[in-house]
Amino acid sequence: MIKLLLPLLLLVCHLSMAQRVTVRDRTTLEPLPGVTISSENSSAQTDASGQAELRALLSPKAKLRFHYIGYQSKSFTAAQLQQQQYEVSLTQQSHGLQEVVVSAGKFAQERNFVPQQVALISQRELEFMSQPTTAEVLQQTGKVLVQKSQMGGGSPILRGFEANKVLLVVDGVRMNNAIYRGGHLQNVITLDNSMLERAEVIFGPSSVIYGSDALGGVLHFHTLQPQLAPDTLARSISGSAFTRYASAPNEKTGHVQLNYGRQKWASLTSITVSDFGNLRQGRYRSSTYGDLGIRNFYAARTAAGRDTMLLNPEPHVQRPTGYTQYDLLQKIRFQPTSSLSHTLNLQLSTSTDVPRYDRLTEFSSDRLKYGAWYYGPQERLLAAYTLEQKAPASLYDEARAIAAVQRLEESRHNRRFGNNWLSHQTEQVWVYSLNADFSKKLRTHRLQYGLEANYNSVQSEADEQNIMSSERRLQSTRYPDEGSSMHSAAGYLTNTWDVRPWLVLSQGIRYSYVGLDARFEDKTFFPFLEDKVQQRHHALSGNLGAVVLPGNGWRFAALASTGFRAPNIDDLSKVFDSSPGNVIVPNPGLGPEYTYNFEVSASKSIAERLHLEVVGYRTWYRDAITVQNFSLNGQDSILYNGEQSRVTANVNAGKAYLYGYSANLQADLTNYLSLSSSLNYTYGRIKNETGEIPLDHVPPLFGRSSINLQLKRLRGEFFVLYHGVKALEDYSPSGEDNLQYATPQGMPAWHTLNLRAAYQITPNLQFQAALENISDRYYRVFASGISAPGRNVVLTLRGEF
């Protein structure tokens, strides 16, 4: 009897001394706060250091279950925990149904109950990707296609919508402004992905929550928050840094961030500097590409002040494409009570000049068309104040108000080959915004409501400079040089109704008002313009959705939603060449465009190991704004910048439609090996009197498949990115699809093989290595004017302190 009791007594004594367990991420060794540890009768949670007290849970026969959202659950007996020295490591799931999303309703809600298709990119994934820009991050998800005209850019496409038809949001503040154009936008690169806590992609019209511009969807970027000191410390200091090198773009990036926290306030500071050289494209090409992308000559200036065409010693190197980017972030958070917080958010992004590579490759007769074509520094300054409050006893449970001001400056500079006159066009935009959002739980209903107001002011300047004599002369501005403005106001209400545990209904409505004022008093360059343009638009947007959870891992959802976009200053008041030989002129009769969308989805989860999802949608597009042939004073062509150009304009094209699908698979094959895959297809057409023509910005079939390995300290991934054929007959005749930068047959299909890994040397030091486009394949993404990187070796060293 004594022999039987002695081991039991020793075990009980040991348990009384070793009562704390530490839970970590298996690969990064980071402590996991908020892990639920449960037994039959009680439970506990890990603290900020990933530790939890087990005294009340442990017994000789107890079996403890460790559960953390986004990770595979594990169970251990007391003896097993003792054998592991009370160290538990959890492995991330390939798919987390209980993940929380914010962007779909502006307040946190479980992803499983949102009828809209939403994709999440976590901070952990962002770090593992280790991409140079946010545009590259989106491209590598396999769910967003990104067009590029130069290396310093990237224009996301969502369900066949691009540029000003996709809304960009950072920390609850709209980035879209009055001069966001309808062609291709590069503004997403002004967001430093090194400082993102998460990125959320909402697919489909989202005008109820976000108003104008959210036709194809919303890209909402959430930056990191300052962290207060733990309750046990008066203050805390922490930070991280990394350095990265990538061979294909000759990238050299350095990043450092510092968090200083006290009990009631905290500060977060971040600086990122990235320097890029000339981008090297793939060496091995299919014969279908012909000589597309080969860079045999580039423009240079001799000592005598003449333009010359120099032979490129490395034709697969795209020169010039290099630039340098600087990103700074400063946040200060003051939290006097647990229910009230104030945050000051300052962000600055700027760069050196960025070569417009696609234009620099164009030829006129037997020589290059341009001696110089570059964007000036693209500056984005954001200053925002956020007030957050929790007050369950009042008219709301949660409230958030954001007051923000943004200053944006961008410029274009170009000079014809052999011409000494360098053209300068500079735009400066001030954006003022105020948002107030509220959430209230009423029994089985969750109401969300809010108000929004915005004001945009645009100033445009332009002149020409003789680079030999420094003489200057006026030239036409891109937008009215007397100034122009837009203003808007809106209010919305949504309701999520938990009808049954297996049925959730959602409804929403929004009223929006948008006004625009532009003056054309100086008609020196464009005597055909009207004196002024004034527009006032009103719109009602709505949605109705349902989520059905019949059990056994099944989930069905349906959503009907509307979207609208009011014409902005770029749509209505600019004159510019959209492509060689085509000039866009203002169309004062332009009106808003609308979408009506219906989508359904079905998914199945098996034993929290396998998740399959299929989404299908159809969008009816009315009064679509698209570029089409136009006549000006009865003429179909005019002389513009010394070239006879066909007249085109933004017009409401009448009826158009899109439909498509996406399919996603995530599977945890073992505790350490997982598989994921996504496939996306969109088809779009404009209906006109003669039949149907392709809608612009519609991507071909594309997707991504990967195999992931998660071991102790080591994480690895092998993935394939793929892109189907974009046939010549599927290109839009408007010119927005950039057929001149494709082959005579269109854009061939392509795929790349890629490998990346991260090894946790110590809990505070990690080494990453990646080999992208292993086969050094030559390819070009649809509508892009620059070829994609060739074989790319990426090395990253990360440290925390």
Protein Blocks (a to p, Z undefined) as FASTA:
>chain_A
ZZmmmmmmmmmmmmmmmmcccdddfklopacehiacddfkbccdddfkopacfklmgcfk
bccddddehiacddddfklmmmnoopacddddfbdfkbccfklnopacdfklpmbdcddd
dfklmmmnopabfklmmmmnopaccddfbfbbcdddeehiahjlbccdeehiafbdfklc
fkbccklmmpcfklcfbdcddedjfklmnoghilnbccdddddddddddfkbcbdcdddd
dddddfklopacdddddddddfkbccdddddddddddddddfbdcfklmmghiafbccdd
dfkopacddddfblmbccdfbdcdddddddddddfbfkbccddddddddddddddfklmm
pcehjbcfbfbdcdddddddddddddddddfklmbfbdcddddddddddddddddehiab
dcddddddddddddddddddehjaccdddddddddddddddddddfklopacddddfbdf
kbpadddddddddddddfbfkbccdddddddddddddddfblmlmmmbcfbdcddddddd
ddddddddebghiacddddddddddddfklmmcccdfbghiacdddfkbccddddddddd
ddddehhlaccdddddddddehiacdddddeehiabdceehiacdddddddehiaddddd
dddddddfblmbccdddddddddddddfklpaddehiacdddddddddddehiacddddd
ddddddfklpcfklpnommlmcfkbpaddddddddddddfblmbccddddehklopacdd
ehiabdcddddddddddddZZ
